[in-house]
Every structure is written in structure tokens, then in C-alpha cells.
Amino acid sequence: MRMTSRFSITGPLDGASFGAVVRLRDGAGAAGFTAAAEAEAATLRRALAEAHGVLLVPGMGAMADDPGLLLRASHVFGPEVENYRQTGMAPNMVHPEVPEIFVVSNIPPVLRAPPALPDPPLTADGHLPVQYPHRRGWHTDQSYRRPPPDVSLFLGVEPVPRGQGQTLFADGIAAYETLPAEVKARIEGLDGIHVSSSAGRRREAVRAGTPPRALGPLEQPQRQPLVRTHPETGQRALYMCEYGQMDWLDGPIAGLEPGADGEGGRLLDLLMAHMTQPRFVYVHEWTAGDLVIWDNRCTVHAATWFDAENLRRVMWRTTVSGNPGAVYRGEAKSWLAA
């Protein structure tokens, strides 16, 4: 006899064409959710795939008092959860008790500033800008590594009030599916060239003629497919970042004219503007205790401005790896010494 799931899964997310909300039917809280997730891991992994890579789990505020619950929930989505103390993360941004948690906050000791307001701060019709290039900062986590990570979990420990500090998500599957046939043919088999935003190879730095810094052997630019095939569903999705995590010196697209205004850059601009159209974007307004889970293999996301001088914000993130797809099979981790 097939058991009835303890989860209620409904979608799409408010104002979006994708994503889903996950709730326990018995409302047992964060500890109950985590235990149920471990018991029904396949259910949640399938839900993430069917939702095109974004799940919202509200009411997980108790994880802030028991961070081990977030770590356990993270293991539901893959075998490896990154230990940030072992991968070069600044110590002030790592949770003091659970090193698998990356702390995103504007208060000490982290002191991470939010992104700037877009210019202009609203669209012509008064809405929050989401589409590139009006909205900047679109990326997928740690794309400058091979293999790149699979899934991220982000907990609103102390979010700012709604209307600021949103997180935006774009659906790379729907964006790819709606590309004109000639664009699909053009990008088939192409690789983007990704690199850390600290490498000095950002678009504006290349335009300004600023010499890039020398890169160590564990931070070299990495090629990633411009179109990724999801290892669990076989669906294809656009996979790219914009200014910050692309190599604008030798890229951003391998085999095309490089540089800030070359053929590769023009193609990336076209694809990123397409993928971040409002019809493909979900805007998440945070409530304390929200847990948002996203699949880096088929989505991109961006942070928004908040009034960091007058508001506190504390968010926790974990990063899950272990199933990047056949193209990466057997590869050593590019960011770790052999």
C-alpha cells in the first residue's frame, strides 16, 4: 500500500509561473519538518525538480535556535554539504558552531553590505526592476568551480521588512524552452567562462583597462555549459551569470570574440535579458522563518537593496553538492588541492 505523504505541496509561487510551497500537513514545526524530510527525501527532491528549482518552506524559525536542523535538511538534497572552514570562506562569515552555514548579514562580525539600488530604482510603471541589465547581480552559486554545486538552502533568521531585501529567482528551464530555434542552435555546445568576482576580470574592470590580479592554481577560470541538462529530469536550462562571475578578459563565452563588448558579451546580454523577463521571475518577500531551497543547476538569483544603515538582516545559507551531471563525472574539485 502506498503511504500518503506528510507534505502538502502547492504551486506555483505567488506572482510566478514556477516554484512551490511545502508545508507539513500536521504543522509539526521545524523539527517535525526535518524528520519528515529525511523520511521522504525523494518526495522533496522530486518536488524541487517539478517546481523548476524553487521551494518555499515557511515557519522554519526554530532552525535559528537549532542550526543542526538546517544541516540535516540540507542533506536531504544531496550527499555533500560544504564546510566553509575548509574552502577558504572568510572566518567572520562562517557560523561559529556549524561551519556548513554561511552567514549573510550586515551586522558584526559579518558586515556584508547589500547591493546598490538599481538606477532608476523602479521601472517606468513603478515596479521593482527584475530584468537585466536594469537589475544587476544575477548569478548561480559558485559557478566559478567545477563541479559547481547543486542546491542551496537559505533561511530567513532575521530578514528586513517586506518591500526591501527581496531575493529574486529566474527559471532557466522555461527561459531555454522559449528561446527561438535559431538561438538554441547558436548556443548548442557553447561554454561560458566563469571566475570568482574577486579575480579582477569583471566587465567594468576590463572596460577600464584595470590589470587583473594573478590567479592561483585553485582559482582558475572554469568552463561551464551554457545550456545544462538536469541530471534528475533531463530538462535543459540556461546556465550563466552576468557581470560578477564571468571572465570578461578571455570570455565570457568560449570560442566567441572575448572582451567587455565582444560577440560573446553581446550574446550573454541577450540571453540574460531573456531569462530575467518578469514572466520567468519570482520575487520572494521574506518573512522570519522562511526557508527557500533553490536548484543552482536550473535557476539564477539576485539580491536586492535594503536600508542597511537602519535595519538588521541575518540570513543563513548552506550549499549542497554531489549530483552535477554526467558532464562532470569523475572530476576532482577545482578549488581543492589534490
C-alpha positions as a Markdown table, in Angstrom:
| # | Residue | x | y | z |
|---|---|---|---|---|
| 1 | Met | 0.0 | 0.0 | 0.0 |
| 2 | Arg | 1.4 | 3.4 | -0.9 |
| 3 | Met | 1.8 | 5.7 | 2.1 |
| 4 | Thr | 0.3 | 9.2 | 2.0 |
| 5 | Ser | 2.9 | 11.9 | 2.1 |
| 6 | Arg | 3.1 | 14.1 | 5.2 |
| 7 | Phe | 3.7 | 17.1 | 2.9 |
| 8 | Ser | 1.3 | 19.4 | 1.2 |
| 9 | Ile | 3.0 | 20.8 | -1.9 |
| 10 | Thr | 1.2 | 23.6 | -3.9 |
| 11 | Gly | 2.4 | 25.8 | -6.7 |
| 12 | Pro | 3.3 | 27.9 | -8.4 |
| 13 | Leu | 4.6 | 30.6 | -6.0 |
| 14 | Asp | 2.6 | 33.8 | -5.7 |
| 15 | Gly | 3.1 | 36.0 | -8.7 |
| 16 | Ala | 5.2 | 33.5 | -10.5 |
| 17 | Ser | 4.9 | 30.7 | -13.1 |
| 18 | Phe | 7.0 | 28.2 | -11.2 |
| 19 | Gly | 8.1 | 27.2 | -7.7 |
| 20 | Ala | 6.0 | 25.6 | -4.9 |
| 21 | Val | 5.2 | 26.0 | -1.2 |
| 22 | Val | 5.9 | 23.0 | 1.0 |
| 23 | Arg | 4.1 | 22.5 | 4.3 |
| 24 | Leu | 3.7 | 19.6 | 6.8 |
| 25 | Arg | 0.1 | 18.5 | 6.9 |
| 26 | Asp | 0.3 | 18.2 | 10.7 |
| 27 | Gly | 2.1 | 21.5 | 11.2 |
| 28 | Ala | 4.8 | 19.9 | 13.4 |
| 29 | Gly | 7.3 | 22.8 | 13.1 |
| 30 | Ala | 11.0 | 22.8 | 12.1 |
| 31 | Ala | 11.9 | 19.6 | 13.9 |
| 32 | Gly | 9.0 | 17.8 | 12.5 |
| 33 | Phe | 9.6 | 19.1 | 9.0 |
| 34 | Thr | 13.2 | 17.9 | 9.2 |
| 35 | Ala | 12.4 | 14.5 | 10.4 |
| 36 | Ala | 9.7 | 14.1 | 7.7 |
| 37 | Ala | 12.0 | 15.4 | 5.0 |
| 38 | Glu | 14.6 | 12.8 | 6.0 |
| 39 | Ala | 11.9 | 10.1 | 5.8 |
| 40 | Glu | 10.6 | 11.4 | 2.5 |
| 41 | Ala | 13.7 | 12.7 | 0.8 |
| 42 | Ala | 12.7 | 11.5 | -2.6 |
| 43 | Thr | 9.4 | 13.4 | -2.3 |
| 44 | Leu | 11.1 | 16.7 | -1.7 |
| 45 | Arg | 13.8 | 16.2 | -4.3 |
| 46 | Arg | 11.0 | 15.4 | -6.8 |
| 47 | Ala | 9.0 | 18.5 | -5.7 |
| 48 | Leu | 12.1 | 20.7 | -6.3 |
| 49 | Ala | 12.5 | 19.3 | -9.8 |
| 50 | Glu | 8.9 | 19.6 | -10.7 |
| 51 | Ala | 8.8 | 23.2 | -9.4 |
| 52 | His | 11.6 | 24.1 | -11.8 |
| 53 | Gly | 14.0 | 24.6 | -8.9 |
| 54 | Val | 12.5 | 26.7 | -6.1 |
| 55 | Leu | 10.7 | 25.6 | -3.0 |
| 56 | Leu | 9.4 | 27.8 | -0.1 |
| 57 | Val | 9.1 | 26.2 | 3.3 |
| 58 | Pro | 7.5 | 28.8 | 5.8 |
| 59 | Gly | 7.6 | 28.5 | 9.5 |
| 60 | Met | 11.1 | 27.2 | 10.0 |
| 61 | Gly | 12.2 | 29.9 | 12.6 |
| 62 | Ala | 13.1 | 27.2 | 15.1 |
| 63 | Met | 16.1 | 26.3 | 12.9 |
| 64 | Ala | 17.7 | 29.6 | 14.1 |
| 65 | Asp | 17.8 | 28.1 | 17.7 |
| 66 | Asp | 18.9 | 24.7 | 16.5 |
| 67 | Pro | 21.1 | 25.1 | 13.4 |
| 68 | Gly | 21.7 | 21.4 | 13.2 |
| 69 | Leu | 18.2 | 21.1 | 11.8 |
| 70 | Leu | 19.2 | 23.2 | 8.8 |
| 71 | Leu | 22.2 | 21.0 | 8.3 |
| 72 | Arg | 20.0 | 17.9 | 8.4 |
| 73 | Ala | 17.5 | 19.4 | 6.0 |
| 74 | Ser | 20.4 | 20.2 | 3.6 |
| 75 | His | 21.5 | 16.6 | 3.5 |
| 76 | Val | 18.1 | 15.7 | 2.1 |
| 77 | Phe | 19.0 | 17.3 | -1.2 |
| 78 | Gly | 22.4 | 15.8 | -1.7 |
| 79 | Pro | 25.3 | 13.8 | -0.1 |
| 80 | Glu | 27.7 | 16.7 | 0.4 |
| 81 | Val | 27.2 | 19.9 | 2.4 |
| 82 | Glu | 30.0 | 22.4 | 2.1 |
| 83 | Asn | 32.1 | 23.0 | 5.2 |
| 84 | Tyr | 33.1 | 26.7 | 4.7 |
| 85 | Arg | 36.0 | 26.5 | 7.1 |
| 86 | Gln | 37.7 | 24.1 | 4.6 |
| 87 | Thr | 37.0 | 26.1 | 1.4 |
| 88 | Gly | 38.5 | 29.5 | 2.0 |
| 89 | Met | 35.5 | 31.4 | 3.3 |
| 90 | Ala | 36.3 | 34.4 | 5.4 |
| 91 | Pro | 36.0 | 33.2 | 9.1 |
| 92 | Asn | 33.7 | 36.1 | 10.0 |
| 93 | Met | 31.1 | 34.8 | 7.5 |
| 94 | Val | 31.0 | 31.2 | 8.9 |
| 95 | His | 28.6 | 30.2 | 11.6 |
| 96 | Pro | 30.7 | 29.7 | 14.8 |
| 97 | Glu | 29.1 | 26.4 | 15.7 |
| 98 | Val | 28.0 | 24.8 | 12.4 |
| 99 | Pro | 30.7 | 25.5 | 9.8 |
| 100 | Glu | 28.4 | 24.3 | 7.0 |
| 101 | Ile | 26.4 | 27.5 | 7.5 |
| 102 | Phe | 27.4 | 30.7 | 5.6 |
| 103 | Val | 26.1 | 33.8 | 7.4 |
| 104 | Val | 24.9 | 36.7 | 5.2 |
| 105 | Ser | 24.4 | 39.7 | 7.4 |
| 106 | Asn | 25.0 | 43.5 | 7.6 |
| 107 | Ile | 25.8 | 43.4 | 11.3 |
| 108 | Pro | 29.1 | 42.5 | 13.1 |
| 109 | Pro | 31.1 | 40.4 | 12.7 |
| 110 | Val | 29.9 | 39.8 | 9.1 |
| 111 | Leu | 29.2 | 43.4 | 7.9 |
| 112 | Arg | 28.2 | 42.5 | 4.4 |
| 113 | Ala | 26.7 | 45.4 | 2.5 |
| 114 | Pro | 23.6 | 45.0 | 0.4 |
| 115 | Pro | 23.7 | 45.6 | -3.4 |
| 116 | Ala | 23.1 | 49.2 | -4.6 |
| 117 | Leu | 19.7 | 50.4 | -5.7 |
| 118 | Pro | 19.0 | 50.0 | -9.4 |
| 119 | Asp | 19.2 | 53.1 | -11.5 |
| 120 | Pro | 16.4 | 54.2 | -11.7 |
| 121 | Pro | 15.1 | 52.4 | -8.5 |
| 122 | Leu | 11.8 | 51.5 | -10.1 |
| 123 | Thr | 10.6 | 50.6 | -13.6 |
| 124 | Ala | 8.7 | 53.1 | -15.7 |
| 125 | Asp | 5.4 | 51.6 | -14.4 |
| 126 | Gly | 6.5 | 51.8 | -10.7 |
| 127 | His | 7.5 | 48.1 | -10.2 |
| 128 | Leu | 10.6 | 46.5 | -8.7 |
| 129 | Pro | 13.2 | 46.0 | -11.5 |
| 130 | Val | 13.9 | 42.4 | -12.2 |
| 131 | Gln | 15.2 | 42.3 | -15.8 |
| 132 | Tyr | 18.8 | 42.5 | -16.7 |
| 133 | Pro | 20.5 | 44.9 | -17.3 |
| 134 | His | 18.3 | 47.2 | -15.2 |
| 135 | Arg | 18.6 | 44.6 | -12.4 |
| 136 | Arg | 22.2 | 43.6 | -11.8 |
| 137 | Gly | 23.7 | 40.8 | -9.7 |
| 138 | Trp | 22.1 | 37.7 | -11.3 |
| 139 | His | 24.1 | 34.6 | -10.7 |
| 140 | Thr | 24.1 | 31.0 | -9.7 |
| 141 | Asp | 26.1 | 30.0 | -6.7 |
| 142 | Gln | 29.8 | 29.3 | -7.0 |
| 143 | Ser | 29.6 | 28.8 | -10.8 |
| 144 | Tyr | 33.4 | 29.5 | -10.8 |
| 145 | Arg | 34.0 | 26.0 | -9.5 |
| 146 | Arg | 34.0 | 22.6 | -11.3 |
| 147 | Pro | 31.9 | 20.8 | -10.5 |
| 148 | Pro | 29.5 | 23.6 | -9.4 |
| 149 | Pro | 27.1 | 23.0 | -6.5 |
| 150 | Asp | 23.6 | 21.5 | -6.9 |
| 151 | Val | 21.3 | 23.1 | -4.4 |
| 152 | Ser | 21.3 | 26.0 | -1.9 |
| 153 | Leu | 19.1 | 26.4 | 1.2 |
| 154 | Phe | 18.6 | 30.0 | 2.6 |
| 155 | Leu | 17.0 | 30.6 | 6.0 |
| 156 | Gly | 15.5 | 34.0 | 6.9 |
| 157 | Val | 16.8 | 34.2 | 10.5 |
| 158 | Glu | 16.2 | 38.0 | 10.8 |
| 159 | Pro | 15.0 | 39.4 | 7.4 |
| 160 | Val | 14.2 | 43.0 | 6.8 |
| 161 | Pro | 10.6 | 44.1 | 6.4 |
| 162 | Arg | 8.8 | 43.3 | 3.2 |
| 163 | Gly | 9.5 | 45.8 | 0.4 |
| 164 | Gln | 13.2 | 45.6 | 0.8 |
| 165 | Gly | 15.8 | 42.8 | 0.8 |
| 166 | Gln | 14.0 | 40.6 | -1.5 |
| 167 | Thr | 15.5 | 37.6 | -3.3 |
| 168 | Leu | 14.7 | 37.2 | -7.0 |
| 169 | Phe | 14.8 | 33.9 | -8.8 |
| 170 | Ala | 14.6 | 33.2 | -12.6 |
| 171 | Asp | 13.5 | 30.0 | -14.2 |
| 172 | Gly | 16.3 | 28.8 | -16.6 |
| 173 | Ile | 14.2 | 25.9 | -17.9 |
| 174 | Ala | 11.3 | 28.0 | -19.1 |
| 175 | Ala | 13.7 | 30.6 | -20.4 |
| 176 | Tyr | 15.5 | 28.0 | -22.5 |
| 177 | Glu | 12.3 | 26.4 | -23.7 |
| 178 | Thr | 11.0 | 29.7 | -25.1 |
| 179 | Leu | 14.2 | 30.7 | -27.0 |
| 180 | Pro | 13.8 | 31.0 | -30.7 |
| 181 | Ala | 15.0 | 27.9 | -32.6 |
| 182 | Glu | 17.9 | 29.8 | -34.2 |
| 183 | Val | 19.2 | 31.0 | -30.8 |
| 184 | Lys | 19.0 | 27.4 | -29.4 |
| 185 | Ala | 21.0 | 26.3 | -32.4 |
| 186 | Arg | 23.5 | 29.1 | -31.9 |
| 187 | Ile | 24.3 | 28.3 | -28.3 |
| 188 | Glu | 24.3 | 24.5 | -28.6 |
| 189 | Gly | 27.6 | 23.2 | -27.2 |
| 190 | Leu | 28.9 | 26.5 | -26.1 |
| 191 | Asp | 30.6 | 27.1 | -22.7 |
| 192 | Gly | 30.6 | 30.1 | -20.5 |
| 193 | Ile | 33.8 | 31.0 | -18.8 |
| 194 | His | 33.2 | 31.6 | -15.1 |
| 195 | Val | 35.6 | 33.1 | -12.5 |
| 196 | Ser | 35.3 | 34.5 | -9.0 |
| 197 | Ser | 34.1 | 38.1 | -8.7 |
| 198 | Ser | 37.3 | 38.9 | -6.8 |
| 199 | Ala | 39.6 | 37.9 | -9.7 |
| 200 | Gly | 39.6 | 41.4 | -11.3 |
| 201 | Arg | 38.0 | 40.1 | -14.5 |
| 202 | Arg | 34.6 | 41.8 | -14.2 |
| 203 | Arg | 33.2 | 43.6 | -17.2 |
| 204 | Glu | 33.7 | 47.1 | -15.8 |
| 205 | Ala | 37.3 | 46.3 | -14.8 |
| 206 | Val | 38.1 | 45.1 | -18.3 |
| 207 | Arg | 36.5 | 48.2 | -19.9 |
| 208 | Ala | 38.6 | 50.4 | -17.6 |
| 209 | Gly | 41.8 | 48.6 | -18.5 |
| 210 | Thr | 42.5 | 47.6 | -14.9 |
| 211 | Pro | 45.1 | 44.8 | -14.9 |
| 212 | Pro | 43.7 | 41.6 | -13.4 |
| 213 | Arg | 45.4 | 40.0 | -10.5 |
| 214 | Ala | 47.4 | 36.8 | -10.8 |
| 215 | Leu | 45.2 | 33.8 | -10.0 |
| 216 | Gly | 46.4 | 30.8 | -8.0 |
| 217 | Pro | 46.0 | 27.3 | -9.3 |
| 218 | Leu | 42.8 | 26.7 | -7.3 |
| 219 | Glu | 41.0 | 29.8 | -8.6 |
| 220 | Gln | 41.5 | 29.5 | -12.4 |
| 221 | Pro | 38.5 | 30.3 | -14.7 |
| 222 | Gln | 36.2 | 27.4 | -15.3 |
| 223 | Arg | 34.2 | 26.5 | -18.4 |
| 224 | Gln | 30.6 | 25.5 | -17.8 |
| 225 | Pro | 27.9 | 24.5 | -20.4 |
| 226 | Leu | 25.8 | 27.5 | -21.4 |
| 227 | Val | 22.9 | 25.0 | -21.5 |
| 228 | Arg | 22.9 | 22.4 | -18.7 |
| 229 | Thr | 20.9 | 19.1 | -18.8 |
| 230 | His | 19.5 | 18.5 | -15.4 |
| 231 | Pro | 20.8 | 15.1 | -14.1 |
| 232 | Glu | 17.5 | 14.1 | -12.5 |
| 233 | Thr | 14.9 | 15.3 | -15.0 |
| 234 | Gly | 16.8 | 15.6 | -18.3 |
| 235 | Gln | 15.3 | 19.1 | -18.7 |
| 236 | Arg | 17.6 | 21.7 | -20.3 |
| 237 | Ala | 18.2 | 25.1 | -18.7 |
| 238 | Leu | 20.2 | 28.2 | -19.4 |
| 239 | Tyr | 23.2 | 28.3 | -17.1 |
| 240 | Met | 25.1 | 31.6 | -16.7 |
| 241 | Cys | 25.8 | 34.6 | -14.6 |
| 242 | Glu | 26.2 | 38.2 | -15.6 |
| 243 | Tyr | 29.0 | 40.7 | -14.8 |
| 244 | Gly | 30.3 | 39.4 | -11.5 |
| 245 | Gln | 31.1 | 35.7 | -12.1 |
| 246 | Met | 32.0 | 35.7 | -15.8 |
| 247 | Asp | 35.5 | 36.1 | -17.2 |
| 248 | Trp | 35.3 | 39.2 | -19.3 |
| 249 | Leu | 39.0 | 39.1 | -20.2 |
| 250 | Asp | 39.1 | 35.7 | -22.0 |
| 251 | Gly | 35.4 | 35.2 | -22.2 |
| 252 | Pro | 32.6 | 35.4 | -21.3 |
| 253 | Ile | 31.8 | 32.6 | -23.9 |
| 254 | Ala | 34.5 | 30.3 | -25.1 |
| 255 | Gly | 35.1 | 30.4 | -28.8 |
| 256 | Leu | 33.5 | 33.7 | -29.4 |
| 257 | Glu | 35.1 | 37.2 | -29.6 |
| 258 | Pro | 36.2 | 37.9 | -26.0 |
| 259 | Gly | 36.1 | 41.2 | -24.0 |
| 260 | Ala | 33.7 | 43.6 | -22.5 |
| 261 | Asp | 31.9 | 44.3 | -25.8 |
| 262 | Gly | 32.8 | 41.4 | -28.0 |
| 263 | Glu | 30.5 | 38.9 | -29.6 |
| 264 | Gly | 30.4 | 36.7 | -26.5 |
| 265 | Gly | 29.4 | 39.6 | -24.4 |
| 266 | Arg | 26.6 | 40.6 | -26.7 |
| 267 | Leu | 25.3 | 37.0 | -26.7 |
| 268 | Leu | 25.4 | 36.8 | -22.9 |
| 269 | Asp | 23.5 | 40.1 | -22.7 |
| 270 | Leu | 20.8 | 38.8 | -25.0 |
| 271 | Leu | 20.4 | 35.5 | -23.0 |
| 272 | Met | 20.4 | 37.2 | -19.6 |
| 273 | Ala | 17.9 | 39.8 | -20.6 |
| 274 | His | 15.7 | 36.9 | -22.0 |
| 275 | Met | 16.0 | 34.8 | -18.9 |
| 276 | Thr | 15.2 | 37.6 | -16.4 |
| 277 | Gln | 12.0 | 38.8 | -18.1 |
| 278 | Pro | 9.2 | 39.3 | -15.4 |
| 279 | Arg | 7.3 | 36.2 | -16.8 |
| 280 | Phe | 10.2 | 34.0 | -15.7 |
| 281 | Val | 10.9 | 35.7 | -12.3 |
| 282 | Tyr | 9.7 | 35.0 | -8.8 |
| 283 | Val | 10.2 | 37.8 | -6.2 |
| 284 | His | 10.5 | 36.5 | -2.7 |
| 285 | Glu | 9.4 | 38.8 | 0.1 |
| 286 | Trp | 10.9 | 37.4 | 3.2 |
| 287 | Thr | 9.2 | 36.6 | 6.5 |
| 288 | Ala | 11.2 | 35.4 | 9.5 |
| 289 | Gly | 11.4 | 31.6 | 9.4 |
| 290 | Asp | 11.1 | 31.3 | 5.6 |
| 291 | Leu | 13.4 | 28.6 | 4.2 |
| 292 | Val | 13.9 | 28.9 | 0.5 |
| 293 | Ile | 15.5 | 26.0 | -1.4 |
| 294 | Trp | 16.8 | 26.5 | -4.9 |
| 295 | Asp | 18.4 | 24.4 | -7.6 |
| 296 | Asn | 21.5 | 26.1 | -9.0 |
| 297 | Arg | 21.5 | 23.8 | -11.9 |
| 298 | Cys | 18.4 | 25.4 | -13.4 |
| 299 | Thr | 17.9 | 28.8 | -11.8 |
| 300 | Val | 19.7 | 32.1 | -11.3 |
| 301 | His | 19.0 | 34.5 | -8.4 |
| 302 | Ala | 19.8 | 38.0 | -7.3 |
| 303 | Ala | 19.7 | 40.0 | -4.1 |
| 304 | Thr | 18.1 | 43.4 | -3.7 |
| 305 | Trp | 18.9 | 46.6 | -1.7 |
| 306 | Phe | 17.7 | 47.3 | 1.8 |
| 307 | Asp | 18.3 | 50.1 | 4.2 |
| 308 | Ala | 21.4 | 48.7 | 5.9 |
| 309 | Glu | 22.0 | 51.8 | 8.0 |
| 310 | Asn | 18.7 | 51.4 | 9.9 |
| 311 | Leu | 17.8 | 47.7 | 9.5 |
| 312 | Arg | 19.4 | 44.5 | 10.7 |
| 313 | Arg | 19.4 | 41.4 | 8.4 |
| 314 | Val | 20.7 | 37.9 | 9.3 |
| 315 | Met | 20.3 | 35.0 | 6.8 |
| 316 | Trp | 21.9 | 31.5 | 6.8 |
| 317 | Arg | 22.9 | 29.6 | 3.7 |
| 318 | Thr | 24.0 | 26.0 | 3.1 |
| 319 | Thr | 25.4 | 24.6 | -0.2 |
| 320 | Val | 24.7 | 21.1 | -1.3 |
| 321 | Ser | 26.7 | 19.1 | -3.9 |
| 322 | Gly | 27.0 | 15.6 | -5.3 |
| 323 | Asn | 25.0 | 15.3 | -8.5 |
| 324 | Pro | 26.1 | 17.9 | -11.0 |
| 325 | Gly | 25.5 | 15.7 | -14.1 |
| 326 | Ala | 27.3 | 13.4 | -16.5 |
| 327 | Val | 29.5 | 16.2 | -18.0 |
| 328 | Tyr | 31.3 | 16.5 | -14.6 |
| 329 | Arg | 31.5 | 12.8 | -13.8 |
| 330 | Gly | 34.8 | 11.8 | -12.1 |
| 331 | Glu | 36.2 | 15.3 | -11.9 |
| 332 | Ala | 38.3 | 16.4 | -9.0 |
| 333 | Lys | 37.1 | 19.6 | -7.2 |
| 334 | Ser | 38.8 | 22.5 | -8.9 |
| 335 | Trp | 39.0 | 24.6 | -5.7 |
| 336 | Leu | 40.7 | 22.0 | -3.5 |
| 337 | Ala | 44.3 | 20.8 | -3.6 |
| 338 | Ala | 44.8 | 17.3 | -4.8 |
